[in-house]
Amino acid sequence: MAGSRGEFSSRLGFVMAASGSAVGLGNIWGFPTQAASNGGAAFLLVYLLLAFLLAYPALMAELILGRHAHSNAVAALRQVSTHRLARGIGAFTGVAGLTVAALILSFYAIVAGWMIAFCLSAVAALFGLPPVADWLMSFGLPRNILLVTVFMVLTISIVASGVQAGIERWSQRLMPALLLTLFILAVYVLTLDGAMDGLRVYLMPDFSRALSPELILDALGSAFFSLSLGVGTMLIYGSYLSDRENLPLLGGIVTLVDVSIAVLAGFLILPAMYVALHNGVEIFAASGALISEDTLIFTVLPELFATMGLAGTIVSLTFFFLMSIAALTSSISMLEVPVAYVTEQFDRKRRPTAWIAGAVITGISCLILLNFDTLFGLVITVTTRYSQPLLGFMFCVYAGWIWHRNTLLQELKKGYPQAQHSLFWKVWPWYVKFICPLIILAVFAHSF
Ligand code: TRP
């Protein structure tokens, strides 16, 4: 079976795919306002430290486990030990991970569907079709079901085509497009009146807020979500890496890209919000904090675009296009987790497996849409607040405690012969053994 497994054709292909997974809605709608409301540049510094000191080691645990096994998370975790109980718990963790990945995708696809709807709405407005444009901006059930299905069909088509012809090829197309769009939008928005106030709010450091323990724990949660940790996504991408690659280096690049794009997004979102303020749009919630997340994206920014005339329609189209591709390169990495498991474990063909798994997940999305008020928030909380940190903890335990230190070193040495003498090897095993699990437990305890 190993011969029929996919593999990324190049280092760049992996970096694009893995950073495509990491860079998503979390980076663009979460990070910038979180930073602005919580100490600006000081928060940024805390976030950077957390990303490199804690999320990066956890990312490495997944990449190394995956590359060593060259198989899906269930098989990889089972393979780490010869002990029956440890093998059983490992397999269970893998199955839990793919279930959580599927559930995360089921709500993520709903939000991504909204992004496509707003993008298409701008297109409809440009073509002089106001009724269609309005319908696409309304949050009605038929629209939501239609667009979640459109988004899932895109996701499934890419995953069905395989690792190289699907995931790698599309990440290599979409990631440069994402970066370019983000850059152009930020430069444009920075020229508008009011933008500099936003920049000031974003970058003015306030250490008294950024160093509160509450906030550090929240920032860690965001960093874990942002690097797609805890459900086997990065493990499966690591498993498609060749033995010639230097893992600590590649993991470092992916972390750097993820953080940089979050920071870059701040140069777009904060100035845009203050341009909106300048144009008379309300940007503060009742609590006095900046409006964030869904209200920011689907209310504040559209109100801003509406004040800008034709230019606003074009900026709206570009912005929601950017959000849609950011979501797509992330969603393919979520769907890949269950698909890789079923194809390998049950010896199934990839294409039908991708369509069936995707259809089931679309069904769950529709179920959430039908019971939106009860299910939407619940699924997000259960998967991202509780399951993800707990599963991330298990991955670190398997890499740090269950896995034999020598095998670990041998794995690292592939593609990195000097590994033994590196700072990474001096620090990381210790880190992933003690620090990462402890911090994750602290975050977890905190969330209760
Ligand atoms: N990291 C992505 C974001 O920031 C989302 C994502 C992709 C994800 N794959 C994941 C989150 C797996 C959790 C688990 O939007």
Boltz pocket constraint, residues with backbone or C-beta under 6 A from the ligand:
constraints:
  - pocket:
      binder: B
      contacts: [[A, 21], [A, 22], [A, 23], [A, 24], [A, 25], [A, 26], [A, 27], [A, 101], [A, 104], [A, 224], [A, 225], [A, 226], [A, 227], [A, 228], [A, 229], [A, 230], [A, 231], [A, 233], [A, 330], [A, 331], [A, 333], [A, 334]]
      max_distance: 6.0
